[in-house]
Amino acid sequence: MEYKMRPLKTMDIFKMSKILKKLNVKLDVNEKITQKQMGAQMIQRVVENLHLAEGEVNAFLAELVGIDAKEFAELPIEDTLQIIALFKEQKGLASFLSAAGK
């Protein structure tokens, strides 16, 4: 299935901030890191502690693609990986993660 992801909004910063705090994720933000590198860095750190915020992560990603969190949790892994890839490609992701990680 093909998914479309809505653009990130201001309200998403607060949701991501809660997720990052719950996962105890601190991002290394500097000018030389690309958006894709930051997205990959965040995904790697999140995966290590995902069990600590499973519900919040499912709800957040589900909302971005317009589905229910319970439905998201039951997706085939290929679909989940597609949605994560869409998230990593979001315009302004580096700024978004920087704001959420403060």
PyMOL CGO cylinders between C-alpha atoms (Angstrom):
from pymol import cmd
from pymol.cgo import CYLINDER

trace = [
    CYLINDER, 0.00, 0.00, 0.00, 1.16, 3.52, -0.75, 0.3, 1, 1, 1, 1, 1, 1,
    CYLINDER, 1.16, 3.52, -0.75, 0.98, 6.05, 2.09, 0.3, 1, 1, 1, 1, 1, 1,
    CYLINDER, 0.98, 6.05, 2.09, 1.02, 9.82, 2.00, 0.3, 1, 1, 1, 1, 1, 1,
    CYLINDER, 1.02, 9.82, 2.00, 2.30, 11.76, 4.95, 0.3, 1, 1, 1, 1, 1, 1,
    CYLINDER, 2.30, 11.76, 4.95, 0.98, 15.15, 5.90, 0.3, 1, 1, 1, 1, 1, 1,
    CYLINDER, 0.98, 15.15, 5.90, 3.49, 17.94, 6.55, 0.3, 1, 1, 1, 1, 1, 1,
    CYLINDER, 3.49, 17.94, 6.55, 4.71, 18.41, 10.09, 0.3, 1, 1, 1, 1, 1, 1,
    CYLINDER, 4.71, 18.41, 10.09, 2.83, 21.00, 12.15, 0.3, 1, 1, 1, 1, 1, 1,
    CYLINDER, 2.83, 21.00, 12.15, 3.63, 23.02, 15.25, 0.3, 1, 1, 1, 1, 1, 1,
    CYLINDER, 3.63, 23.02, 15.25, 1.51, 20.69, 17.40, 0.3, 1, 1, 1, 1, 1, 1,
    CYLINDER, 1.51, 20.69, 17.40, 3.76, 17.81, 16.33, 0.3, 1, 1, 1, 1, 1, 1,
    CYLINDER, 3.76, 17.81, 16.33, 6.76, 19.40, 18.07, 0.3, 1, 1, 1, 1, 1, 1,
    CYLINDER, 6.76, 19.40, 18.07, 5.12, 18.87, 21.45, 0.3, 1, 1, 1, 1, 1, 1,
    CYLINDER, 5.12, 18.87, 21.45, 4.22, 15.26, 20.68, 0.3, 1, 1, 1, 1, 1, 1,
    CYLINDER, 4.22, 15.26, 20.68, 7.74, 14.50, 19.46, 0.3, 1, 1, 1, 1, 1, 1,
    CYLINDER, 7.74, 14.50, 19.46, 9.24, 16.27, 22.46, 0.3, 1, 1, 1, 1, 1, 1,
    CYLINDER, 9.24, 16.27, 22.46, 7.31, 13.95, 24.79, 0.3, 1, 1, 1, 1, 1, 1,
    CYLINDER, 7.31, 13.95, 24.79, 8.43, 10.92, 22.80, 0.3, 1, 1, 1, 1, 1, 1,
    CYLINDER, 8.43, 10.92, 22.80, 12.09, 11.97, 22.81, 0.3, 1, 1, 1, 1, 1, 1,
    CYLINDER, 12.09, 11.97, 22.81, 11.98, 12.68, 26.54, 0.3, 1, 1, 1, 1, 1, 1,
    CYLINDER, 11.98, 12.68, 26.54, 10.32, 9.34, 27.29, 0.3, 1, 1, 1, 1, 1, 1,
    CYLINDER, 10.32, 9.34, 27.29, 12.96, 7.57, 25.18, 0.3, 1, 1, 1, 1, 1, 1,
    CYLINDER, 12.96, 7.57, 25.18, 15.74, 9.65, 26.78, 0.3, 1, 1, 1, 1, 1, 1,
    CYLINDER, 15.74, 9.65, 26.78, 16.94, 10.63, 23.30, 0.3, 1, 1, 1, 1, 1, 1,
    CYLINDER, 16.94, 10.63, 23.30, 19.30, 13.56, 22.96, 0.3, 1, 1, 1, 1, 1, 1,
    CYLINDER, 19.30, 13.56, 22.96, 20.07, 14.58, 19.41, 0.3, 1, 1, 1, 1, 1, 1,
    CYLINDER, 20.07, 14.58, 19.41, 23.49, 15.82, 18.34, 0.3, 1, 1, 1, 1, 1, 1,
    CYLINDER, 23.49, 15.82, 18.34, 22.49, 18.92, 16.42, 0.3, 1, 1, 1, 1, 1, 1,
    CYLINDER, 22.49, 18.92, 16.42, 25.12, 20.81, 14.45, 0.3, 1, 1, 1, 1, 1, 1,
    CYLINDER, 25.12, 20.81, 14.45, 25.26, 22.66, 11.18, 0.3, 1, 1, 1, 1, 1, 1,
    CYLINDER, 25.26, 22.66, 11.18, 27.18, 19.94, 9.34, 0.3, 1, 1, 1, 1, 1, 1,
    CYLINDER, 27.18, 19.94, 9.34, 24.61, 17.18, 9.81, 0.3, 1, 1, 1, 1, 1, 1,
    CYLINDER, 24.61, 17.18, 9.81, 22.11, 16.71, 7.00, 0.3, 1, 1, 1, 1, 1, 1,
    CYLINDER, 22.11, 16.71, 7.00, 18.39, 16.21, 7.45, 0.3, 1, 1, 1, 1, 1, 1,
    CYLINDER, 18.39, 16.21, 7.45, 18.69, 12.57, 6.38, 0.3, 1, 1, 1, 1, 1, 1,
    CYLINDER, 18.69, 12.57, 6.38, 21.57, 11.97, 8.79, 0.3, 1, 1, 1, 1, 1, 1,
    CYLINDER, 21.57, 11.97, 8.79, 19.59, 13.52, 11.64, 0.3, 1, 1, 1, 1, 1, 1,
    CYLINDER, 19.59, 13.52, 11.64, 16.54, 11.43, 10.74, 0.3, 1, 1, 1, 1, 1, 1,
    CYLINDER, 16.54, 11.43, 10.74, 18.65, 8.28, 10.63, 0.3, 1, 1, 1, 1, 1, 1,
    CYLINDER, 18.65, 8.28, 10.63, 20.31, 9.19, 13.94, 0.3, 1, 1, 1, 1, 1, 1,
    CYLINDER, 20.31, 9.19, 13.94, 16.94, 9.72, 15.59, 0.3, 1, 1, 1, 1, 1, 1,
    CYLINDER, 16.94, 9.72, 15.59, 15.47, 6.50, 14.16, 0.3, 1, 1, 1, 1, 1, 1,
    CYLINDER, 15.47, 6.50, 14.16, 18.47, 4.49, 15.38, 0.3, 1, 1, 1, 1, 1, 1,
    CYLINDER, 18.47, 4.49, 15.38, 18.22, 5.90, 18.90, 0.3, 1, 1, 1, 1, 1, 1,
    CYLINDER, 18.22, 5.90, 18.90, 14.45, 5.50, 18.99, 0.3, 1, 1, 1, 1, 1, 1,
    CYLINDER, 14.45, 5.50, 18.99, 14.63, 1.87, 17.87, 0.3, 1, 1, 1, 1, 1, 1,
    CYLINDER, 14.63, 1.87, 17.87, 17.01, 1.10, 20.75, 0.3, 1, 1, 1, 1, 1, 1,
    CYLINDER, 17.01, 1.10, 20.75, 14.41, 2.29, 23.31, 0.3, 1, 1, 1, 1, 1, 1,
    CYLINDER, 14.41, 2.29, 23.31, 11.20, 1.90, 21.35, 0.3, 1, 1, 1, 1, 1, 1,
    CYLINDER, 11.20, 1.90, 21.35, 9.61, -0.32, 23.96, 0.3, 1, 1, 1, 1, 1, 1,
    CYLINDER, 9.61, -0.32, 23.96, 9.54, 2.68, 26.33, 0.3, 1, 1, 1, 1, 1, 1,
    CYLINDER, 9.54, 2.68, 26.33, 7.15, 4.69, 24.12, 0.3, 1, 1, 1, 1, 1, 1,
    CYLINDER, 7.15, 4.69, 24.12, 5.58, 2.18, 21.76, 0.3, 1, 1, 1, 1, 1, 1,
    CYLINDER, 5.58, 2.18, 21.76, 2.07, 3.62, 22.06, 0.3, 1, 1, 1, 1, 1, 1,
    CYLINDER, 2.07, 3.62, 22.06, 3.17, 7.22, 21.58, 0.3, 1, 1, 1, 1, 1, 1,
    CYLINDER, 3.17, 7.22, 21.58, 5.30, 6.42, 18.53, 0.3, 1, 1, 1, 1, 1, 1,
    CYLINDER, 5.30, 6.42, 18.53, 2.53, 4.36, 16.95, 0.3, 1, 1, 1, 1, 1, 1,
    CYLINDER, 2.53, 4.36, 16.95, 0.01, 7.15, 17.57, 0.3, 1, 1, 1, 1, 1, 1,
    CYLINDER, 0.01, 7.15, 17.57, 2.35, 9.84, 16.20, 0.3, 1, 1, 1, 1, 1, 1,
    CYLINDER, 2.35, 9.84, 16.20, 3.26, 8.04, 12.98, 0.3, 1, 1, 1, 1, 1, 1,
    CYLINDER, 3.26, 8.04, 12.98, -0.32, 6.84, 12.49, 0.3, 1, 1, 1, 1, 1, 1,
    CYLINDER, -0.32, 6.84, 12.49, -1.62, 10.39, 12.75, 0.3, 1, 1, 1, 1, 1, 1,
    CYLINDER, -1.62, 10.39, 12.75, 0.91, 11.61, 10.17, 0.3, 1, 1, 1, 1, 1, 1,
    CYLINDER, 0.91, 11.61, 10.17, -0.44, 9.15, 7.59, 0.3, 1, 1, 1, 1, 1, 1,
    CYLINDER, -0.44, 9.15, 7.59, -4.08, 9.44, 8.62, 0.3, 1, 1, 1, 1, 1, 1,
    CYLINDER, -4.08, 9.44, 8.62, -4.73, 6.05, 10.17, 0.3, 1, 1, 1, 1, 1, 1,
    CYLINDER, -4.73, 6.05, 10.17, -5.67, 4.80, 13.64, 0.3, 1, 1, 1, 1, 1, 1,
    CYLINDER, -5.67, 4.80, 13.64, -2.83, 3.92, 16.06, 0.3, 1, 1, 1, 1, 1, 1,
    CYLINDER, -2.83, 3.92, 16.06, -4.21, 0.40, 16.52, 0.3, 1, 1, 1, 1, 1, 1,
    CYLINDER, -4.21, 0.40, 16.52, -4.28, -0.06, 12.73, 0.3, 1, 1, 1, 1, 1, 1,
    CYLINDER, -4.28, -0.06, 12.73, -0.69, 1.23, 12.54, 0.3, 1, 1, 1, 1, 1, 1,
    CYLINDER, -0.69, 1.23, 12.54, 0.43, -1.31, 15.14, 0.3, 1, 1, 1, 1, 1, 1,
    CYLINDER, 0.43, -1.31, 15.14, -0.94, -4.13, 12.96, 0.3, 1, 1, 1, 1, 1, 1,
    CYLINDER, -0.94, -4.13, 12.96, 0.69, -3.02, 9.69, 0.3, 1, 1, 1, 1, 1, 1,
    CYLINDER, 0.69, -3.02, 9.69, 3.08, -5.34, 7.88, 0.3, 1, 1, 1, 1, 1, 1,
    CYLINDER, 3.08, -5.34, 7.88, 6.70, -4.38, 8.53, 0.3, 1, 1, 1, 1, 1, 1,
    CYLINDER, 6.70, -4.38, 8.53, 7.13, -3.26, 4.90, 0.3, 1, 1, 1, 1, 1, 1,
    CYLINDER, 7.13, -3.26, 4.90, 4.39, -0.65, 5.37, 0.3, 1, 1, 1, 1, 1, 1,
    CYLINDER, 4.39, -0.65, 5.37, 5.90, 0.53, 8.66, 0.3, 1, 1, 1, 1, 1, 1,
    CYLINDER, 5.90, 0.53, 8.66, 9.31, 0.92, 7.02, 0.3, 1, 1, 1, 1, 1, 1,
    CYLINDER, 9.31, 0.92, 7.02, 7.70, 2.88, 4.18, 0.3, 1, 1, 1, 1, 1, 1,
    CYLINDER, 7.70, 2.88, 4.18, 6.09, 5.26, 6.69, 0.3, 1, 1, 1, 1, 1, 1,
    CYLINDER, 6.09, 5.26, 6.69, 9.38, 5.70, 8.57, 0.3, 1, 1, 1, 1, 1, 1,
    CYLINDER, 9.38, 5.70, 8.57, 11.08, 6.51, 5.25, 0.3, 1, 1, 1, 1, 1, 1,
    CYLINDER, 11.08, 6.51, 5.25, 8.41, 9.13, 4.54, 0.3, 1, 1, 1, 1, 1, 1,
    CYLINDER, 8.41, 9.13, 4.54, 9.01, 10.65, 7.97, 0.3, 1, 1, 1, 1, 1, 1,
    CYLINDER, 9.01, 10.65, 7.97, 12.77, 10.85, 7.34, 0.3, 1, 1, 1, 1, 1, 1,
    CYLINDER, 12.77, 10.85, 7.34, 12.04, 12.74, 4.08, 0.3, 1, 1, 1, 1, 1, 1,
    CYLINDER, 12.04, 12.74, 4.08, 9.85, 15.39, 5.74, 0.3, 1, 1, 1, 1, 1, 1,
    CYLINDER, 9.85, 15.39, 5.74, 10.73, 18.94, 4.76, 0.3, 1, 1, 1, 1, 1, 1,
    CYLINDER, 10.73, 18.94, 4.76, 12.29, 20.77, 7.70, 0.3, 1, 1, 1, 1, 1, 1,
    CYLINDER, 12.29, 20.77, 7.70, 12.88, 17.58, 9.70, 0.3, 1, 1, 1, 1, 1, 1,
    CYLINDER, 12.88, 17.58, 9.70, 16.19, 18.79, 11.13, 0.3, 1, 1, 1, 1, 1, 1,
    CYLINDER, 16.19, 18.79, 11.13, 14.62, 21.99, 12.46, 0.3, 1, 1, 1, 1, 1, 1,
    CYLINDER, 14.62, 21.99, 12.46, 11.61, 20.05, 13.73, 0.3, 1, 1, 1, 1, 1, 1,
    CYLINDER, 11.61, 20.05, 13.73, 13.76, 17.55, 15.64, 0.3, 1, 1, 1, 1, 1, 1,
    CYLINDER, 13.76, 17.55, 15.64, 15.97, 20.31, 16.96, 0.3, 1, 1, 1, 1, 1, 1,
    CYLINDER, 15.97, 20.31, 16.96, 12.94, 22.16, 18.33, 0.3, 1, 1, 1, 1, 1, 1,
    CYLINDER, 12.94, 22.16, 18.33, 11.43, 18.98, 19.78, 0.3, 1, 1, 1, 1, 1, 1,
    CYLINDER, 11.43, 18.98, 19.78, 14.71, 17.90, 21.34, 0.3, 1, 1, 1, 1, 1, 1,
    CYLINDER, 14.71, 17.90, 21.34, 15.18, 21.06, 23.39, 0.3, 1, 1, 1, 1, 1, 1,
]
cmd.load_cgo(trace, "trace")
